[in-house]
Amino acid sequence: MIAVIGAGVVGLAIACELAVDGPVVIVERNQAPGLETSAHNSGVVHAGIYYPTGSLKHRLCLEGNPLLYAWAAAHSVRSMRLGKLIIAVDGDDEATLDGVYRQARANGVPGVSWLAPEATREMEPSVRCVAALLSETSGVIDQAGLVRSQVAEATSRGAMLALQHEVVGAERDGGGFRLDVRDGEGSRSALACDVLVNSAGLRADAVASLLGYDLDGTGVAPRLRQTLNKGRYYDIVAPEKARRLRHLIYPVPEHRAGGLGIHITVDIDGAARLGPDTEWLPADAPLDYRADDTRREAFWRAAQRYLPDLLPDDIAPGQVGYRPKLQRPGEDQQDFLTWHDRGYVHLGGIESPGLTASLAIARHVRSLLH
């Protein structure tokens, strides 16, 4: 028996991949799959540009991009290769943008090129910038549709999905594992498995702690402790201004701040939004997905640098998301963590580009186990 903890897009992809090897049960604490990190994000299919060459984020994103588009086509999941413009808003950004281009070349990312100023104006007339890169393979996908297709595929391959079941205890038992699982009514049961894949996302380090691993990396395990990063979005609600935007538009990245800056995404239904921003939270902070209007001024000022006709009343509070990060405040970005220890696979810091890389991550997990 293989147990996968977490029914987000990564856990579901892993369940699909491992179901060919034997019985799989997916343990998910929420009342439906894909309700946390998998749902509360931009739905962007990334190209693999920003990540250090040779890192898991680089390799698995680059592999996962065409795999995800192919999955979408095969399973009738809506996706679009919109293309992404990465822009230098002013002269101070040009050196950083050149570094982004050089990173894309080093990473072997296809379809990345410089745009002439007139081409940029033709593609996005309302965007102000002094230079821009075009990433042709970037796009968006319907996250909810992806989750539904993964559930259907996993169950068709024999996997079982246990919703409203939370792992509250775990220990090694002989050559396998014994999980203490609590259901939505508070009843507890035991689940025995030979292989345990921890794809719990925001709670991955808490599950590792149940097994007795030292989260700070002083024992046999690497550093497993995650930090929590909150991201708010604002929707562009002025219809005529939202309709003008046809591509993903990203200023140069702010990796040390924990993200890619306040950027514009256009979702699968054509709605345009700004964000996310970044806010570091204590690890035990409660998850509050309610929108608030505390960041309007900051969002407007950030976006108005490159959307000069945007007004404060053109935006409204949108969704809120949380990202599990291995990066700490002030540090450089950290790679995905995939660690295998005697039948236990730990997935840590699965933030962006986790959605894009999900199918490639699943293949990688299978290779670790075999």
C-alpha positions in Angstrom: 0.0 0.0 0.0 1.2 3.5 -0.9 -0.2 6.5 1.1 0.0 10.0 -0.4 -0.8 12.8 2.1 -2.3 15.8 0.4 -4.7 15.9 -2.6 -3.4 19.1 -4.2 -2.2 19.0 -7.8 1.1 17.6 -6.8 -0.2 14.9 -4.6 -2.8 13.9 -7.1 -0.2 13.7 -9.9 1.9 11.5 -7.7 -1.1 9.2 -7.0 -1.7 8.9 -10.7 2.0 8.0 -11.3 2.3 5.5 -8.5 -1.0 3.8 -9.0 0.7 1.6 -11.6 2.9 0.2 -8.8 0.2 -0.9 -6.4 -2.8 0.2 -4.3 -2.7 3.9 -3.5 -4.7 5.9 -0.9 -4.7 9.7 -0.9 -5.4 11.2 2.5 -6.8 14.8 2.4 -7.9 16.8 5.4 -10.3 19.1 3.5 -13.7 18.3 2.3 -12.6 18.4 -1.4 -9.3 18.1 -3.2 -7.2 21.0 -4.3 -8.6 23.6 -1.9 -5.4 25.2 -0.5 -2.3 26.1 -2.5 -3.5 24.5 -5.7 -6.6 26.7 -5.8 -5.3 30.0 -4.4 -2.8 31.0 -7.1 -2.6 32.6 -10.5 -3.0 29.4 -12.5 0.2 30.3 -14.5 2.0 27.8 -16.5 5.6 28.9 -16.1 8.4 28.4 -18.6 11.4 27.8 -16.2 13.2 31.1 -16.6 13.8 32.4 -13.1 15.4 29.4 -11.3 19.1 28.5 -10.8 20.4 26.3 -13.6 20.3 22.7 -12.6 17.9 23.2 -9.7 14.8 21.0 -9.3 12.7 24.1 -9.9 14.5 24.6 -13.2 14.6 21.0 -14.4 11.1 20.0 -13.3 9.4 23.2 -14.5 11.1 22.9 -17.9 10.0 19.2 -18.1 6.6 19.9 -16.6 5.5 22.8 -18.9 4.9 20.7 -22.1 3.7 17.8 -20.0 1.0 20.0 -18.4 -0.2 21.4 -21.8 -0.3 17.8 -23.1 -2.3 16.6 -20.1 -4.7 19.5 -20.5 -5.3 18.7 -24.2 -5.8 14.9 -23.4 -8.2 15.5 -20.5 -10.2 18.5 -21.9 -8.8 20.9 -19.3 -8.8 24.5 -20.5 -5.4 26.0 -21.0 -3.9 28.9 -23.1 -0.4 29.8 -24.1 -0.9 33.5 -23.6 2.8 34.4 -23.5 4.4 36.4 -20.8 6.1 39.9 -21.1 8.8 40.5 -18.6 9.4 44.2 -18.5 12.0 46.8 -17.4 9.8 49.7 -16.3 12.7 52.1 -16.3 16.4 52.2 -16.9 17.2 51.0 -13.4 15.5 47.6 -14.3 17.4 47.0 -17.6 20.4 45.3 -16.0 18.1 43.0 -14.1 16.1 42.2 -17.2 19.3 41.3 -19.0 20.1 38.9 -16.2 16.7 37.3 -16.6 17.4 36.8 -20.3 20.8 35.3 -19.6 19.2 33.0 -17.0 16.6 31.9 -19.5 19.4 31.1 -22.1 21.4 29.2 -19.5 18.3 27.2 -18.5 17.5 26.2 -22.2 14.1 27.7 -22.0 12.5 27.8 -25.5 10.7 30.8 -27.0 12.4 33.6 -25.0 13.3 36.7 -27.0 13.8 40.4 -26.8 11.0 42.6 -28.1 11.5 45.8 -30.0 9.7 48.7 -28.3 7.2 49.0 -31.1 6.4 45.3 -30.9 5.8 45.7 -27.1 3.5 48.7 -27.7 1.6 46.7 -30.3 1.1 43.7 -28.0 0.2 45.7 -24.9 -0.6 49.4 -25.7 -1.4 50.3 -22.2 1.9 49.0 -20.7 4.7 51.5 -20.1 8.3 50.0 -20.2 11.7 50.7 -21.7 12.5 47.0 -22.6 10.7 43.7 -22.6 11.3 40.0 -23.0 8.6 37.6 -24.5 8.2 34.1 -23.1 6.2 32.2 -25.7 5.5 29.0 -23.7 4.1 30.8 -20.6 0.4 30.5 -20.2 -2.5 29.7 -17.9 -4.6 26.7 -16.9 -7.9 26.0 -15.2 -6.7 24.8 -11.8 -10.1 23.4 -10.8 -10.4 21.6 -14.1 -6.9 20.2 -13.6 -7.8 18.9 -10.1 -11.0 17.2 -11.4 -9.1 15.5 -14.2 -6.5 14.2 -11.9 -9.0 12.8 -9.4 -10.8 11.1 -12.3 -7.5 9.7 -13.6 -6.2 8.6 -10.2 -9.4 6.8 -9.3 -9.7 5.2 -12.7 -6.2 3.7 -12.0 -7.5 2.3 -8.7 -6.4 5.0 -6.2 -8.7 5.7 -3.3 -9.4 9.3 -2.1 -10.1 9.7 1.6 -11.5 13.3 2.1 -11.9 14.9 5.5 -9.2 12.6 6.9 -6.2 14.2 8.7 -3.0 12.5 9.7 -2.6 13.3 13.4 0.1 10.6 14.2 2.7 8.7 12.3 5.4 6.1 13.1 7.5 3.5 11.4 6.1 0.0 11.8 8.5 -2.7 10.7 9.4 -2.0 7.1 6.5 0.4 6.6 4.4 3.0 8.4 1.4 3.3 10.6 -0.7 6.4 10.4 -3.2 7.7 13.0 -5.9 9.3 10.9 -8.9 11.4 12.2 -12.0 11.9 10.1 -14.3 14.9 10.0 -16.4 13.6 12.9 -13.4 13.1 15.2 -13.3 9.3 14.9 -9.8 7.9 14.6 -8.5 4.9 12.7 -5.1 3.4 11.7 -3.7 3.1 8.2 -0.8 0.9 7.4 1.3 1.5 4.3 4.6 0.4 2.9 5.5 3.7 1.2 4.6 7.2 2.5 4.7 10.3 0.3 4.3 13.5 2.2 2.8 16.0 -0.3 0.9 17.9 2.5 2.0 21.4 1.2 1.5 23.9 3.9 1.6 21.2 6.5 4.5 19.1 5.1 6.9 19.9 7.9 4.2 19.2 10.6 3.7 15.7 9.1 7.5 15.1 9.1 7.6 16.2 12.8 5.0 13.5 13.6 7.5 10.9 12.3 10.2 12.3 14.6 12.4 14.1 12.1 14.3 17.2 13.3 12.9 20.0 11.2 16.0 22.2 11.5 18.3 19.7 9.8 20.6 18.8 12.6 19.8 15.1 12.4 19.7 12.7 9.4 17.2 14.9 7.6 17.9 18.1 5.7 16.2 21.3 6.9 12.5 20.5 6.6 11.0 23.5 8.5 8.9 25.8 6.2 8.0 29.4 6.5 4.6 30.7 5.6 4.2 33.5 3.1 0.8 35.1 2.4 0.0 36.6 -0.9 -3.0 38.9 -1.7 -4.4 39.7 -5.1 -6.4 42.6 -6.4 -8.8 42.2 -9.4 -8.8 44.8 -12.2 -12.5 45.6 -12.2 -12.6 48.4 -14.8 -13.8 46.4 -17.8 -12.3 48.4 -20.6 -8.9 48.4 -18.9 -9.0 44.7 -18.1 -10.0 43.8 -21.7 -6.9 45.6 -23.1 -4.6 43.2 -21.3 -3.9 40.1 -23.3 -0.7 38.7 -21.9 0.9 37.9 -18.5 2.9 40.9 -17.6 5.7 40.7 -15.0 8.1 43.3 -13.8 11.7 42.2 -13.1 11.6 39.7 -10.1 12.1 40.4 -6.4 13.4 37.1 -5.2 14.7 38.2 -1.9 11.3 39.7 -1.0 9.8 36.2 -1.5 8.1 36.6 -4.9 8.1 38.0 -8.4 6.7 41.4 -7.7 3.2 42.8 -8.3 2.5 41.4 -11.7 -0.5 41.1 -14.0 -2.1 37.7 -14.8 -5.0 37.0 -17.1 -6.9 33.9 -16.0 -8.5 31.2 -18.2 -11.8 33.2 -18.3 -10.0 36.4 -19.3 -10.2 38.2 -16.0 -7.2 40.3 -15.1 -5.7 40.6 -11.7 -2.7 42.1 -9.9 -0.5 40.2 -7.4 0.4 38.4 -5.4 2.3 40.5 -2.9 4.4 38.9 -0.1 3.9 38.9 3.6 6.0 36.6 5.9 3.9 35.1 8.7 4.7 33.0 11.8 4.6 29.2 11.1 1.6 28.8 13.3 -0.4 31.7 11.8 -4.0 30.7 11.0 -5.0 30.5 7.4 -7.5 33.3 6.6 -8.6 33.3 3.0 -10.9 36.3 3.4 -10.1 39.3 1.2 -9.4 42.6 2.8 -8.7 46.1 1.4 -5.7 47.0 3.4 -3.2 46.9 0.5 -5.1 48.9 -2.2 -2.6 51.9 -2.1 0.4 49.6 -2.3 -1.0 47.5 -5.2 -2.1 50.6 -7.1 1.3 52.3 -6.8 3.2 49.2 -7.8 1.0 48.6 -10.8 0.7 52.2 -11.8 4.5 52.3 -12.6 3.8 50.3 -15.7 0.0 50.8 -16.1 0.0 54.6 -16.0 -3.8 55.0 -16.7 -4.8 52.7 -13.8 -6.8 54.4 -11.0 -7.2 53.3 -7.4 -10.9 52.6 -8.0 -10.1 50.3 -11.0 -9.0 47.6 -8.6 -10.8 45.6 -5.9 -9.7 43.0 -3.3 -9.4 39.5 -4.8 -8.3 36.1 -3.6 -5.7 35.3 -0.9 -3.2 32.5 -1.1 -0.5 31.0 1.1 2.9 29.6 0.0 5.0 27.0 1.8 8.6 28.2 1.6 11.9 26.8 2.7 13.3 30.3 2.1 13.5 32.5 5.1 12.9 36.3 5.1 15.9 38.0 3.5 17.4 34.8 2.0 17.7 34.0 -1.6 15.1 31.7 -3.2 15.3 28.1 -2.2 14.9 25.0 -4.3 12.2 22.4 -4.0 13.1 19.7 -1.5 12.5 16.1 -2.5 14.0 13.8 0.1 13.7 10.0 0.3 14.4 8.0 3.5 13.6 4.3 3.6 10.2 4.5 2.0 9.4 8.0 3.1 9.4 10.8 0.5 9.2 14.3 1.8 8.2 17.2 -0.5 9.1 20.5 1.0 8.7 24.1 -0.2 6.5 23.2 -3.1 5.5 26.7 -4.1 5.6 28.2 -7.6 6.3 26.6 -10.1 4.8 23.6 -8.3 1.6 23.7 -10.5 3.6 23.7 -13.7 6.0 21.1 -12.5 3.4 18.8 -10.9 3.5 16.0 -13.5 7.3 16.1 -13.6 7.5 16.1 -9.8 5.4 12.9 -9.8 7.8 11.2 -12.2 10.7 12.4 -10.1 9.1 10.9 -6.9 8.6 7.6 -8.7 12.3 7.6 -9.7 13.3 8.2 -6.1 11.3 5.2 -5.0 12.6 2.9 -7.8 
